[in-house]
Amino acid sequence: MQFLQKRVSNCKSMNGSALGELATLQMLGLAALLICSTFAVAEDFSEIIGPIDDAVTETVEEMPEPEGEPEEETIVAPCDPFSDPACREEVELDGGLRYLGRLVEGKPHGMGTMMYPDGDRFEGYFEHGLKMGQGKMTLASGHTFDGFWVRDRLNGTVTMVSPTGDRYQGSLGGNHQPQGQGRLVFASGDQYSGQFAMGKPQGQGVLVFGRTRGSNAGDRYEGPFDRGQRHGAGRYVFADGTIWQVNCQYDRCERSGMVGMFTGRGAPQQGAPADREQQMKRPYRPR
């Protein structure tokens, strides 16, 4: 009991500086303990992953800084053909029409392409909304008409091509049919040059049989036509130059005499082969 009282008395007699030194020693001891523990863990960890090479360093590549001011992206806004006469953009017009080209006062003007609701298509020149000048019309059926246009109408010589490959050059009448003087070349090789009416040979003309006509290939008929058929007095010229005068009734032709029967070389012919009669009588049907 006396021992305890003495120890307490000794503690009370310690001044503030002594107590502070004691606290400092306790903190230093704790820090030393932590450092020793850290080195011990580090040594154990180095045994697992191996020694650390201080020479190995990570290199980070720096991106070069851009020189000058960054370029701004140019944005091109679409033009308005209705307000800008120099603009060429596809627009929709009244009646379901679509037009690609220039507009002046809201109407096609200059070179352009007009697309119709039924599938027809025109490429050529316009003037104040009307087809005016050289242009080509392609119908939905496949027919094409190339020529000179005056106020929406074809004028003068026209080139017309059918879907089957028949090609006509000449004037046209109503409903885009051959009318007047023209030349028609069929895809089969047959050729007709002369007058037309309502799309068919009518009046004086020359018909030349093409390569697909067998023994008639190269023969030709010169004379009148009626509604696309040989009709009237004419002459039949064989490929070798022999000429027969014939009389035709709606494509049924009969020999009526001879006018200068000759070969292509000018030598006289002493009579025609028997099959020439049938060759000449064969009815003509466009192919």
C-alpha positions as CSV (number, residue, x, y, z in Angstrom):
1,M,0.0,0.0,0.0
2,Q,2.8,2.4,0.8
3,F,4.5,1.3,-2.4
4,L,1.5,2.4,-4.5
5,Q,1.2,5.7,-2.7
6,K,4.9,6.4,-3.4
7,R,4.5,5.6,-7.1
8,V,1.5,7.9,-7.4
9,S,3.4,10.6,-5.6
10,N,6.3,10.3,-8.0
11,C,4.0,10.6,-11.0
12,K,2.4,13.7,-9.5
13,S,5.8,15.2,-9.0
14,M,6.7,14.9,-12.7
15,N,6.4,18.2,-14.5
16,G,4.7,18.8,-17.9
17,S,8.0,18.6,-19.9
18,A,8.7,15.1,-18.7
19,L,5.2,13.9,-19.7
20,G,5.7,15.5,-23.1
21,E,9.0,13.7,-23.6
22,L,7.4,10.4,-22.6
23,A,4.6,10.9,-25.2
24,T,7.2,11.7,-27.9
25,L,9.2,8.5,-27.1
26,Q,6.0,6.5,-27.4
27,M,5.2,8.0,-30.8
28,L,8.7,7.3,-32.1
29,G,8.5,3.8,-31.0
30,L,5.2,3.3,-32.8
31,A,6.6,4.8,-36.0
32,A,9.7,2.5,-35.9
33,L,7.5,-0.4,-35.5
34,L,5.5,0.5,-38.6
35,I,8.6,1.0,-40.7
36,C,10.0,-2.3,-39.8
37,S,6.7,-4.0,-40.7
38,T,6.7,-2.2,-44.1
39,F,10.2,-3.4,-45.0
40,A,9.3,-6.9,-43.9
41,V,6.2,-6.9,-46.2
42,A,8.2,-5.4,-49.1
43,E,10.9,-8.1,-48.8
44,D,8.3,-10.8,-48.8
45,F,6.6,-9.3,-51.9
46,S,9.9,-8.9,-53.8
47,E,10.4,-12.6,-53.3
48,I,7.2,-13.2,-55.3
49,I,7.6,-10.7,-58.2
50,G,11.4,-10.5,-58.3
51,P,13.7,-7.5,-58.0
52,I,12.5,-4.2,-59.4
53,D,14.8,-2.7,-62.2
54,D,15.1,0.9,-61.5
55,A,16.4,1.4,-65.1
56,V,13.0,0.6,-66.6
57,T,10.9,3.7,-67.1
58,E,7.6,4.2,-69.0
59,T,7.8,6.5,-72.0
60,V,4.7,8.6,-72.9
61,E,4.7,9.9,-76.4
62,E,3.5,13.5,-76.6
63,M,1.1,14.4,-79.4
64,P,2.4,17.3,-81.6
65,E,0.5,20.5,-81.2
66,P,-1.4,21.6,-84.4
67,E,0.2,24.5,-86.2
68,G,-1.9,27.6,-87.0
69,E,-5.6,28.0,-86.7
70,P,-7.8,24.9,-87.1
71,E,-9.6,24.8,-90.4
72,E,-13.4,25.2,-90.3
73,E,-15.5,22.7,-92.3
74,T,-17.2,24.4,-95.3
75,I,-21.0,23.6,-95.4
76,V,-22.6,24.1,-98.8
77,A,-26.3,24.9,-98.4
78,P,-28.6,23.7,-101.2
79,C,-29.7,26.4,-103.6
80,D,-33.3,27.3,-104.4
81,P,-34.1,27.2,-108.2
82,F,-37.3,29.3,-107.6
83,S,-35.3,32.2,-106.2
84,D,-31.8,31.7,-107.8
85,P,-31.8,31.5,-111.6
86,A,-28.2,30.0,-111.6
87,C,-29.3,27.1,-109.4
88,R,-29.7,23.6,-110.9
89,E,-31.6,21.4,-108.4
90,E,-34.4,18.8,-108.9
91,V,-37.8,20.4,-107.9
92,E,-41.4,19.3,-108.1
93,L,-43.7,21.3,-110.2
94,D,-47.5,21.4,-110.6
95,G,-49.2,18.2,-111.9
96,G,-46.6,15.8,-110.4
97,L,-43.9,17.0,-112.8
98,R,-40.3,16.7,-111.6
99,Y,-37.6,19.0,-113.2
100,L,-33.9,19.1,-113.0
101,G,-32.4,22.4,-114.3
102,R,-32.7,26.1,-114.1
103,L,-35.9,28.0,-113.4
104,V,-36.7,31.6,-114.5
105,E,-39.7,33.0,-112.8
106,G,-40.6,29.6,-111.7
107,K,-40.5,28.0,-115.1
108,P,-38.0,25.7,-116.8
109,H,-35.5,27.7,-118.9
110,G,-32.4,26.4,-120.6
111,M,-31.0,22.9,-120.7
112,G,-32.9,20.6,-118.3
113,T,-34.6,17.2,-117.8
114,M,-38.4,16.9,-117.2
115,M,-39.8,13.7,-115.7
116,Y,-43.5,13.1,-116.1
117,P,-45.8,11.1,-113.8
118,D,-46.6,8.5,-116.5
119,G,-42.9,7.6,-116.8
120,D,-42.1,9.8,-119.9
121,R,-38.9,11.8,-119.8
122,F,-37.6,14.8,-121.9
123,E,-34.0,16.0,-122.0
124,G,-33.3,19.2,-123.9
125,Y,-33.9,22.9,-124.0
126,F,-36.7,24.9,-122.5
127,E,-37.8,28.5,-122.9
128,H,-40.3,29.9,-120.3
129,G,-41.6,26.4,-119.5
130,L,-42.0,25.2,-123.1
131,K,-39.8,22.7,-125.0
132,M,-37.8,24.9,-127.4
133,G,-34.8,23.7,-129.4
134,Q,-33.0,20.4,-129.7
135,G,-34.3,17.7,-127.4
136,K,-35.1,14.0,-126.9
137,M,-38.3,12.5,-125.6
138,T,-38.3,9.0,-124.2
139,L,-41.7,7.5,-123.6
140,A,-42.5,4.9,-121.0
141,S,-43.3,2.5,-123.8
142,G,-39.6,2.7,-124.9
143,H,-40.1,4.8,-128.0
144,T,-37.7,7.7,-128.4
145,F,-38.1,10.9,-130.4
146,D,-35.1,13.1,-131.1
147,G,-35.4,16.4,-133.0
148,F,-36.0,20.1,-132.9
149,W,-38.9,21.4,-130.8
150,V,-40.9,24.5,-131.2
151,R,-43.4,25.4,-128.4
152,D,-43.7,21.8,-127.2
153,R,-44.1,20.4,-130.7
154,L,-41.6,18.5,-132.9
155,N,-40.7,20.4,-136.0
156,G,-38.9,19.2,-139.2
157,T,-36.9,16.0,-139.5
158,V,-37.3,13.6,-136.5
159,T,-35.4,10.5,-135.5
160,M,-37.8,7.9,-134.0
161,V,-36.7,4.6,-132.6
162,S,-39.1,1.9,-131.5
163,P,-38.5,-0.6,-128.7
164,T,-38.0,-3.4,-131.2
165,G,-35.2,-1.4,-132.9
166,D,-37.0,0.0,-136.0
167,R,-35.6,3.4,-136.9
168,Y,-37.5,6.2,-138.7
169,Q,-36.2,9.5,-140.0
170,G,-38.6,12.0,-141.4
171,S,-41.6,14.2,-140.4
172,L,-44.2,13.2,-138.0
173,G,-48.0,13.8,-137.8
174,G,-50.5,13.4,-135.1
175,N,-49.9,10.9,-132.3
176,H,-46.2,10.8,-133.2
177,Q,-46.7,8.7,-136.3
178,P,-44.7,9.0,-139.6
179,Q,-46.4,11.5,-141.9
180,G,-45.0,12.8,-145.2
181,Q,-41.6,12.0,-146.6
182,G,-39.3,9.7,-144.6
183,R,-37.2,6.6,-144.4
184,L,-37.9,3.6,-142.2
185,V,-35.3,0.9,-141.5
186,F,-36.6,-2.2,-139.8
187,A,-34.6,-4.2,-137.3
188,S,-34.8,-7.1,-139.8
189,G,-32.9,-5.1,-142.4
190,D,-35.9,-4.2,-144.6
191,Q,-35.9,-0.5,-145.7
192,Y,-38.6,1.7,-147.0
193,S,-38.1,5.2,-148.4
194,G,-41.0,7.3,-149.6
195,Q,-44.2,8.8,-148.5
196,F,-46.1,8.0,-145.3
197,A,-49.6,8.6,-144.0
198,M,-50.8,7.6,-140.5
199,G,-47.6,5.8,-139.8
200,K,-47.7,3.5,-142.9
201,P,-46.2,3.7,-146.4
202,Q,-48.7,5.6,-148.6
203,G,-48.0,6.9,-152.1
204,Q,-44.8,6.5,-154.1
205,G,-41.9,4.6,-152.4
206,V,-39.1,2.1,-152.6
207,L,-39.0,-1.0,-150.6
208,V,-35.7,-3.0,-150.3
209,F,-35.9,-6.5,-148.8
210,G,-33.3,-7.2,-146.0
211,R,-31.0,-10.1,-145.1
212,T,-33.8,-12.1,-143.4
213,R,-35.9,-12.4,-146.6
214,G,-34.2,-15.5,-147.9
215,S,-34.1,-15.6,-151.7
216,N,-35.8,-12.1,-151.7
217,A,-32.8,-10.5,-149.9
218,G,-31.6,-7.6,-151.9
219,D,-34.6,-7.4,-154.1
220,R,-36.6,-4.2,-154.3
221,Y,-40.0,-2.9,-155.3
222,E,-40.5,0.6,-156.7
223,G,-44.0,1.9,-157.1
224,P,-47.1,3.0,-155.2
225,F,-48.3,1.8,-151.8
226,D,-51.7,2.0,-150.1
227,R,-52.0,1.6,-146.3
228,G,-48.6,-0.1,-146.1
229,Q,-49.1,-2.5,-149.0
230,R,-47.8,-2.6,-152.6
231,H,-50.7,-1.4,-154.7
232,G,-50.7,-0.3,-158.4
233,A,-48.3,-0.4,-161.3
234,G,-44.7,-0.6,-160.4
235,R,-41.5,-2.6,-161.0
236,Y,-39.7,-5.3,-159.2
237,V,-35.9,-5.2,-159.3
238,F,-34.1,-8.5,-158.4
239,A,-30.8,-8.5,-156.5
240,D,-28.9,-9.4,-159.7
241,G,-30.4,-6.3,-161.5
242,T,-33.2,-8.0,-163.5
243,I,-36.2,-5.8,-163.7
244,W,-39.9,-6.8,-164.1
245,Q,-42.8,-4.6,-164.7
246,V,-45.5,-5.6,-162.2
247,N,-49.1,-4.7,-161.3
248,C,-50.0,-5.1,-157.6
249,Q,-53.4,-5.3,-155.9
250,Y,-52.9,-4.9,-152.1
251,D,-49.6,-6.7,-152.1
252,R,-50.6,-9.4,-154.6
253,C,-48.3,-8.7,-157.5
254,E,-48.4,-10.1,-161.1
255,R,-45.8,-9.7,-163.8
256,S,-47.2,-7.5,-166.6
257,G,-44.2,-7.1,-168.9
258,M,-40.5,-6.5,-169.0
259,V,-38.8,-3.2,-169.1
260,G,-35.1,-3.6,-169.9
261,M,-34.7,-7.1,-168.5
262,F,-31.0,-7.2,-167.5
263,T,-28.4,-8.3,-165.0
264,G,-26.5,-6.1,-162.7
265,R,-23.5,-6.2,-165.1
266,G,-25.6,-5.0,-168.0
267,A,-25.6,-8.4,-169.9
268,P,-29.0,-9.4,-171.4
269,Q,-31.0,-12.0,-169.7
270,Q,-32.4,-14.8,-171.9
271,G,-35.3,-15.6,-169.6
272,A,-36.0,-15.6,-165.9
273,P,-35.9,-18.7,-163.6
274,A,-39.3,-20.2,-162.9
275,D,-39.0,-19.5,-159.2
276,R,-38.7,-15.7,-159.8
277,E,-42.4,-15.5,-160.4
278,Q,-43.1,-16.9,-156.9
279,Q,-40.3,-14.8,-155.5
280,M,-41.9,-11.6,-156.8
281,K,-45.4,-12.6,-155.7
282,R,-44.5,-13.2,-152.1
283,P,-46.5,-10.7,-150.0
284,Y,-44.7,-8.1,-148.1
285,R,-45.1,-8.0,-144.4
286,P,-42.9,-5.7,-142.3
287,R,-40.7,-7.8,-140.0
